[in-house]
Every structure is written in structure tokens, then in C-alpha cells.
Amino acid sequence: MGLFDRLRGDDAPRVAFFGIDGVPYSLLADHFDEFENLAALAEDGAAGPIDSIVPPESSACWPGLTTGKNPGETGVYGFQDREVGSYDTYVPMGRDVQADRVWDIAQEEGRDATVMNVPVTFPPQRNVQRMVSGFLSPGIDKAAYPDELAEYLDGIDYKIDANAKLGHDDDKSAFIENAHKTLDARYEAFSNYVEQDDWDLFFGVFMTTDRVNHFLFEHYEKDGEYKEEFLEFYRKLDDYLGQLREQLPEDVTMVVASDHGFTTLEHEVHCNAWLEENGWLDFEDDDHEELGDISDDTTAYSLIPGRFYINLEGREPRGSVPEEDYEEVRQELKEELEALEGPHGPVADRVVEKEDAFRGDHDDIAPDLVVIPNHGYDLKAGFKGHEDVFGKGPRNGMHSFDNACLFIDDPEATVKGADLFDITPTLLDLLDIEYGRADFDGATLL
């Protein structure tokens, strides 16, 4: 029990959650002999692979993980979403998440929450003890609350994110150095506030793992030039997680999880190029770069990652598909997507219909179909046009729906068969905060 607990006479259990964005369970389990701290966490509690959500994209995953609810409830479906009744698109931020986060629920119960570097949390909330926003945030001065937090983070050269542009270079040395510096400062900040021991819920995310995976994962899986540097980065992460675990008081349960898995990227699939090539999509003229540039006779279009929308009358501003033809048109598109072949086999592992993935008050911008790709196919959806459907960019690693990871330092927990939606109700159980069984799309793992 921490000093502040003793002073206020509060003996309620506490939780420290550490996110490791995009880390597949198999990567860790295959190297438990090297990643001794995560191995010990698995042995002392419960651990295993879990499923992500539809679609497995960080901007949708973190709202899903932190609310226990699907995008139909959170209102966030991906890195780019469409305005209701419009072809205008926007990048969802923290204020766009329409469901209570786990720390909101904790704060409402009179429990203090420190929240650090969680994606899709900008601007920082002022109803929590302290928060520095994560992915998609501008500089620390605008992303941290209160002011003392911003001053501390600035003093340790804290970075909200690694410099992903460095990963585009053939020589990855500068990128790797930047990733280590970002990881070091993240650990220093987490360690500092863990040590202060004035919170009931600590929720921090290591985002740099996702960045390293995007540019080095193929080197790891295929014994490439930077495999050793890749593993060295993860050895450091494991060491930092071990040190944080040692810092935690006895009344704190440690939880570690990722939001999706990862695999080697073999081919990018330019979905709108495929739609255009196959007569589903057309543009008003040759000068096009955004969704609003599609023509009136467009039947379907795509947004990342792998989200497909029917251009429906009454829903889209210039919808071309009558409502009575919707099911037939969607089924035809689904069958064509299921049959789509790439350079190394079928692109789609499965094609999910909207009713099977999204429920809630904010499903009016839900995609009609979502393609969960087979490993190796990364689904893209720009509107500037591509000559070829299949290509390859600077990234060699991609997200996967399966093989996310979850570690719970509690022998009463069971991880088998879990998914991302189970994490929030589990955290609330660990905090001994009551909730209704129907409040979440997931269920407690205790």
C-alpha cells in the first residue's frame, strides 16, 4: 500500500496497465528465455494471445480497449472517418470517442487516474488526476494536463511518438536510435509517476513498439539485416516492464496488453484502385484526391483499413444505390472481395458485414463491409489514384486481427478465448468497481 493510500485510509485494490502497441503474443512467447520479465508475469498470473477488433486499426482499437465497447458505441472506426450525411472526412480525436473510458468510470467512483500516452485521447481530459495524450497529439505543451506534468515531460525530452519518417530510409540506424530514445523517455516518465504512488489506476502506453514493428518486423521474421536490433529493442522493453513491476506496491495488479497483432507485410492493396478497375468507383474528373471527388454513379468506395461503403441513396449525399437494392449490391461486392486474389493467394481472410461487428447509437457511419485480410496484405484506400492494385511501400510490417497479447498478474484470471473488449470490465473488476453485465461488449476474465 502506498503512502497516499495510508494517509487517506483507502485499502481498495489498484491497477497499473501498460500498453505495448501492436505487439503479437507469439513474438514474446517465442523468446520468453530472453524476455524473462514477461515470462515471469505469464507464469505468476495469466497470459496468452487475444483477438483485436474489427477493424484492427489503432485509432479504433484503443477506444475499443479503453471503453469495452465496439465502434458503434465509441463512434470511432479508424484513422479516417466520414461525417454523417457528407463526403467530408476527419481524423477522430479524443473528443470524438462517445463512450466512457475506464478511467472516467474510475474517477466517477472517486478513484484517481493517471493516463499517459494513450492513442486517441487529445485534447487531454481535465476530469482525471493527470494526462498526457498520445498518438495524433501535437506538442507536449498542448497535450499534457496539468501544467506541472507538461513541464516535467519537457524536462526529460519526452516524445509523444517516435519519428516514423526515419523508418523510410534504407539505413535504419537513425530510426532505431530515435525509437530507443523515445522508449527511454517513456519509461522514465512512467517510472516517475508509478513511484509517486498517488493514483488508483495508472494507464500508460508504449507506442514505439508499433513503430518498430512497421519498419523492422520483416527483418525479425525473415532473419533480415536488423533482426538483432529488433530483438534488442524488445529486450529493453522487457527490462523496463520488469522494473516497473518491481516498483508497484503489493496492492497493485499489473496488466500488460497490445491492441492488435503484427505480421510481415508482403503487399499493399490499393482498395479504391481495385474498385475503380472493377467498375465500382469513378471520379468526377482526373484531378481527384479525396472522397468528395467521387462521381454520382459511384457504387462503392473504401476507407482505411479495409472498410467498404455502398454509395447509398438517402445516406450518402449523392447516393446512387437505391435502398431496395442495398442487400443485393452489398452481397455482390462481398462475393467479389472474397474472391479477390493477390500475388500470394486470397486477399481476404473473411469479409465482415456491418451488423456482425457494429452495434450502438453511432453506427450511422459504420462501413457496410470490412475485409480482415490474410497475413501479408495491408489494405490501403487513398483517393489520389494508383496505377496498380498491388504495391509495396516503405513499411514491411502490418497489423493483424489475431495474436494481440494480454498478461494479467493475477492467477485467478483466464485469458483463453479473450478479445480486446474484455479488458475494461476486467480492469474494473480488479479495481473492485461495480458495473452492469450489459454495460460492455466484453466480459471480465476473472
C-alpha positions, 0 to 999 in steps of 0.5 A, spaced: 500 500 500 502 506 498 503 512 502 497 516 499 493 510 500 495 510 508 494 517 509 487 517 506 485 510 509 483 507 502 485 499 502 481 498 495 485 494 490 489 498 484 491 497 477 497 499 473 496 497 465 501 498 460 500 498 453 505 495 448 502 497 441 501 492 436 505 487 439 503 479 437 503 474 443 507 469 439 513 474 438 514 474 446 512 467 447 517 465 442 523 468 446 520 468 453 528 465 455 530 472 453 524 476 455 524 473 462 520 479 465 514 477 461 515 470 462 515 471 469 508 475 469 505 469 464 507 464 469 505 468 476 498 470 473 495 469 466 497 470 459 496 468 452 494 471 445 487 475 444 483 477 438 483 485 436 477 488 433 474 489 427 477 493 424 484 492 427 486 499 426 489 503 432 485 509 432 479 504 433 482 499 437 484 503 443 477 506 444 475 499 443 480 497 449 479 503 453 471 503 453 469 495 452 465 497 447 465 496 439 465 502 434 458 503 434 458 505 441 465 509 441 463 512 434 470 511 432 472 506 426 479 508 424 484 513 422 479 516 417 472 517 418 466 520 414 461 525 417 454 523 417 450 525 411 457 528 407 463 526 403 467 530 408 472 526 412 476 527 419 481 524 423 477 522 430 480 525 436 479 524 443 473 528 443 470 524 438 470 517 442 462 517 445 463 512 450 466 512 457 473 510 458 475 506 464 478 511 467 472 516 467 468 510 470 474 510 475 474 517 477 466 517 477 467 512 483 472 517 486 478 513 484 484 517 481 487 516 474 493 517 471 493 516 463 499 517 459 500 516 452 494 513 450 492 513 442 486 517 441 485 521 447 487 529 445 485 534 447 487 531 454 481 530 459 481 535 465 476 530 469 482 525 471 488 526 476 493 527 470 494 526 462 498 526 457 495 524 450 498 520 445 498 518 438 495 524 433 497 529 439 501 535 437 506 538 442 507 536 449 505 543 451 498 542 448 497 535 450 499 534 457 494 536 463 496 539 468 501 544 467 506 541 472 506 534 468 507 538 461 513 541 464 516 535 467 515 531 460 519 537 457 524 536 462 526 529 460 525 530 452 519 526 452 516 524 445 509 523 444 511 518 438 517 516 435 519 519 428 516 514 423 519 518 417 526 515 419 523 508 418 523 510 410 530 510 409 534 504 407 539 505 413 535 504 419 540 506 424 537 513 425 530 510 426 532 505 431 536 510 435 530 515 435 525 509 437 530 507 443 530 514 445 523 515 445 522 508 449 527 511 454 523 517 455 517 513 456 519 509 461 522 514 465 516 518 465 512 512 467 517 510 472 516 517 475 509 517 476 508 509 478 513 511 484 509 517 486 504 512 488 498 517 488 493 514 483 488 508 483 489 506 476 495 508 472 494 507 464 500 508 460 502 506 453 508 504 449 507 506 442 514 505 439 513 498 439 508 499 433 513 503 430 518 498 430 514 493 428 512 497 421 519 498 419 523 492 422 518 486 423 520 483 416 527 483 418 525 479 425 521 474 421 525 473 415 532 473 419 533 480 415 539 485 416 536 488 423 533 482 426 538 483 432 536 490 433 529 488 433 530 483 438 534 488 442 529 493 442 524 488 445 529 486 450 529 493 453 522 493 453 522 487 457 527 490 462 523 496 463 516 492 464 520 488 469 522 494 473 516 497 473 513 491 476 518 491 481 516 498 483 508 497 484 506 496 491 503 489 493 496 492 492 497 493 485 495 488 479 499 489 473 496 488 466 500 488 460 496 488 453 497 490 445 491 492 441 492 488 435 497 483 432 503 484 427 505 480 421 510 481 415 507 485 410 508 482 403 503 487 399 499 493 399 492 493 396 490 499 393 482 498 395 479 504 391 484 502 385 481 495 385 474 498 385 475 503 380 478 497 375 472 493 377 467 498 375 465 500 382 468 507 383 469 513 378 471 520 379 468 526 377 474 528 373 482 526 373 484 531 378 481 527 384 484 526 391 479 525 396 472 522 397 468 528 395 471 527 388 467 521 387 462 521 381 454 520 382 454 513 379 459 511 384 457 504 387 462 503 392 468 506 395 473 504 401 476 507 407 482 505 411 483 499 413 479 495 409 472 498 410 467 498 404 461 503 403 455 502 398 454 509 395 447 509 398 441 513 396 438 517 402 445 516 406 450 518 402 449 525 399 449 523 392 447 516 393 446 512 387 444 505 390 437 505 391 435 502 398 431 496 395 437 494 392 442 495 398 442 487 400 443 485 393 449 490 391 452 489 398 452 481 397 455 482 390 461 486 392 462 481 398 462 475 393 467 479 389 472 481 395 472 474 397 474 472 391 479 477 390 486 474 389 493 477 390 500 475 388 500 470 394 493 467 394 486 470 397 486 477 399 481 476 404 481 472 410 473 473 411 469 479 409 465 482 415 458 485 414 456 491 418 451 488 423 456 482 425 461 487 428 457 494 429 452 495 434 450 502 438 447 509 437 453 511 432 453 506 427 450 511 422 457 511 419 459 504 420 462 501 413 457 496 410 463 491 409 470 490 412 475 485 409 480 482 415 485 480 410 490 474 410 497 475 413 501 479 408 496 484 405 495 491 408 489 494 405 490 501 403 484 506 400 487 513 398 483 517 393 489 520 389 489 514 384 494 508 383 496 505 377 496 498 380 492 494 385 498 491 388 504 495 391 509 495 396 511 501 400 516 503 405 513 499 411 514 491 411 510 490 417 502 490 418 497 489 423 493 483 424 486 481 427 489 475 431 495 474 436 494 481 440 497 479 447 494 480 454 498 478 461 494 479 467 498 478 474 493 475 477 492 467 477 485 467 478 484 470 471 483 466 464 485 469 458 483 463 453 478 465 448 479 473 450 478 479 445 480 486 446 473 488 449 474 484 455 479 488 458 475 494 461 470 490 465 476 486 467 480 492 469 474 494 473 473 488 476 480 488 479 479 495 481 473 492 485 468 497 481 461 495 480 458 495 473 452 492 469 453 485 465 450 489 459 454 495 460 460 492 455 461 488 449 466 484 453 466 480 459 471 480 465 476 474 465 476 473 472 
